[in-house]
């Protein structure tokens, strides 16, 4: 519980107001080891899959599975978390930070921003391989 206390104590108006817990999808892609963490439920991810296999590593771990699966999140990567309205992403952010995962961020704009970025012209410059 002390780890959660420490995370919450850092979430001051300055921290949250300046979006220090957020990152754009473009900034995530410029990271050395970008990971996209989708915390939507299985029915949501089966309806619209956002894997971006050629641009970054994608993980699908529903928020309710995170307590059992959080160790699957690479500790050295830069992780951008998203869901439709960023509520679950913010919870996942707080949980992962309390577990000691340092480089995690809520994706600014959430699901809508990720889907907008998924247009062919936007993803083309980020193709790897």
Secondary structure, DSSP 8 states (H G I E B T S, - for coil): -HHHHHHHHH--HHHHHTTTTEE-HHHHHTSTTEEEEE---HHHHHHS----TTTSEEEE--GGGHHHHGGGS-TTSEEEEE-SSSHHHHHHHHHHHHTT--SEEEETTHHHHHHHHTSHHHHHTT---
